């Protein structure tokens, strides 16, 4: 059956595309807003040093639990939407290769960059078409790409290009 949203039924790939584009836009906006908020600054401080964060008054346990719950809610929503789009759920949707692919997307794009994660996802979604000639060696190719990225662009593609081509501090 078609997915109903606000009285409108999503039944074709074109409609699902627009829903996913909207969800991506909202996710990017929410992530950027979170980073610029006091909550986001506390998380950045926590990422830098738990001890220093605790010294300046950040409740480390509270912020860790809050961001874990927030990420679980977002993952649950996206997983539910994916399950409805696909029509069924199997463990193959979250196998080791897929998990490796997701981590590689974030690392290649840039772990500290919201836009980097999106760019990494776009690149590695298109990359399997280029890797079809490897016939079963896709995991090795992803590992090689990840290793080269970590060696030559340790901050990721987007932050490295931003520093190189304009955004100088």
C-alpha positions as CSV (number, residue, x, y, z in Angstrom):
1,X,0.0,0.0,0.0
2,X,1.1,3.6,-0.6
3,X,2.5,5.7,2.2
4,X,0.1,8.5,3.3
5,X,1.5,11.8,4.4
6,X,-0.8,14.7,5.2
7,X,-3.6,13.3,3.1
8,X,-1.3,12.7,0.2
9,X,-0.3,9.2,-0.9
10,X,3.3,8.6,-2.0
11,X,3.2,5.8,-4.5
12,X,5.9,6.5,-7.1
13,X,9.6,6.9,-7.1
14,X,9.3,10.5,-8.1
15,X,7.3,11.4,-5.0
16,X,9.7,9.4,-2.8
17,X,12.6,11.3,-4.3
18,X,11.1,14.6,-3.3
19,X,10.3,13.4,0.2
20,X,13.9,12.2,0.6
21,X,15.2,15.5,-0.7
22,X,13.0,17.4,1.8
23,X,14.2,15.1,4.6
24,X,17.8,15.7,3.6
25,X,17.3,19.4,3.5
26,X,15.6,19.4,7.0
27,X,18.3,17.2,8.4
28,X,21.1,19.5,7.1
29,X,19.3,22.6,8.4
30,X,18.7,21.0,11.8
31,X,22.3,19.8,12.0
32,X,23.7,23.2,11.2
33,X,21.3,24.8,13.7
34,X,22.3,22.4,16.4
35,X,26.0,23.1,15.8
36,X,25.4,26.9,16.2
37,X,23.3,26.5,19.4
38,X,24.6,26.5,23.0
39,X,23.9,22.7,23.0
40,X,26.1,22.3,20.0
41,X,28.9,24.3,21.5
42,X,28.7,22.2,24.6
43,X,29.0,19.1,22.4
44,X,32.0,20.6,20.6
45,X,33.7,21.3,23.9
46,X,32.9,17.7,25.0
47,X,34.4,16.4,21.8
48,X,37.6,18.4,22.5
49,X,38.1,17.3,26.1
50,X,35.7,15.8,28.6
51,X,37.7,17.0,31.5
52,X,37.9,20.6,30.3
53,X,34.2,20.5,29.6
54,X,33.4,19.2,33.0
55,X,35.6,22.0,34.5
56,X,33.6,24.8,32.7
57,X,30.3,23.3,33.9
58,X,29.1,21.0,31.1
59,X,27.1,18.1,32.4
60,X,29.0,15.4,30.4
61,X,26.6,12.5,31.1
62,X,23.5,14.6,30.3
63,X,24.9,15.8,27.0
64,X,26.1,12.3,26.0
65,X,22.7,10.8,26.7
66,X,20.9,13.6,25.0
67,X,22.9,13.3,21.8
68,X,22.6,9.5,21.8
69,X,18.8,9.7,22.2
70,X,18.6,12.4,19.4
71,X,20.7,10.2,17.0
72,X,18.6,7.1,17.9
73,X,15.4,9.0,17.2
74,X,16.6,10.3,13.8
75,X,18.0,6.8,12.9
76,X,14.7,5.2,13.9
77,X,12.7,7.7,11.8
78,X,14.9,7.2,8.7
79,X,14.9,3.4,9.2
80,X,11.1,3.4,9.4
81,X,10.8,5.5,6.2
82,X,13.3,3.2,4.4
83,X,11.4,0.1,5.6
84,X,8.2,1.5,4.2
85,X,9.9,2.5,0.9
86,X,11.5,-0.9,0.4
87,X,8.4,-2.8,1.6
88,X,10.2,-5.2,4.0
89,X,13.1,-5.3,6.3
90,X,15.9,-7.9,6.4
91,X,19.2,-8.0,8.3
92,X,20.9,-7.6,4.9
93,X,19.9,-3.9,5.0
94,X,22.4,-3.4,7.8
95,X,25.2,-5.9,7.1
96,X,28.9,-5.3,7.7
97,X,29.5,-4.0,4.1
98,X,26.7,-1.4,4.5
99,X,28.1,-0.3,7.8
100,X,31.6,0.1,6.3
101,X,30.1,2.0,3.5
102,X,28.4,4.5,5.8
103,X,31.5,5.1,7.9
104,X,33.5,5.5,4.7
105,X,31.0,8.1,3.5
106,X,31.4,10.2,6.6
107,X,35.2,9.9,6.7
108,X,35.7,10.7,3.1
109,X,33.4,13.7,3.2
110,X,34.7,15.0,6.5
111,X,33.8,13.9,10.0
112,X,33.4,17.5,11.3
113,X,31.5,18.7,8.3
114,X,27.7,18.4,7.7
115,X,28.2,19.2,4.1
116,X,31.1,16.8,4.0
117,X,28.8,13.9,5.1
118,X,26.4,14.8,2.3
119,X,29.2,15.0,-0.3
120,X,30.7,11.7,0.9
121,X,27.3,10.0,0.6
122,X,26.8,11.3,-2.9
123,X,30.3,10.2,-4.0
124,X,30.0,6.7,-2.4
125,X,26.5,6.2,-3.7
126,X,27.7,6.8,-7.2
127,X,31.0,4.9,-6.7
128,X,29.6,1.3,-6.8
129,X,28.9,1.9,-10.5
130,X,32.5,2.7,-11.1
131,X,33.6,-0.3,-9.0
132,X,31.6,-2.9,-10.9
133,X,34.7,-4.0,-12.8
134,X,36.2,-5.2,-9.5
135,X,33.6,-8.1,-9.2
136,X,33.5,-8.9,-5.5
137,X,36.4,-6.7,-4.5
138,X,34.3,-3.7,-3.7
139,X,35.1,-4.0,0.0
140,X,38.8,-3.9,-0.7
141,X,38.3,-0.9,-3.0
142,X,36.3,0.9,-0.3
143,X,39.0,0.1,2.2
144,X,41.7,1.4,-0.1
145,X,39.8,4.6,-0.7
146,X,39.3,5.1,3.0
147,X,43.0,4.4,3.7
148,X,44.1,6.9,1.0
149,X,41.7,9.5,2.3
150,X,42.9,9.1,5.8
151,X,46.6,9.5,4.7
152,X,46.2,12.4,2.2
153,X,43.1,14.1,3.5
154,X,42.8,13.3,7.2
155,X,40.1,15.9,7.8
156,X,38.0,14.7,4.8
157,X,37.4,16.0,1.3
158,X,35.2,19.0,2.0
159,X,37.3,20.5,4.9
160,X,40.5,20.0,2.9
161,X,39.1,21.6,-0.2
162,X,37.6,24.5,1.9
163,X,41.0,25.3,3.3
164,X,42.8,24.9,0.0
165,X,40.4,26.9,-2.2
166,X,39.2,29.8,-0.2
167,X,38.1,29.5,3.4
168,X,41.4,30.6,5.0
169,X,41.6,31.5,8.6
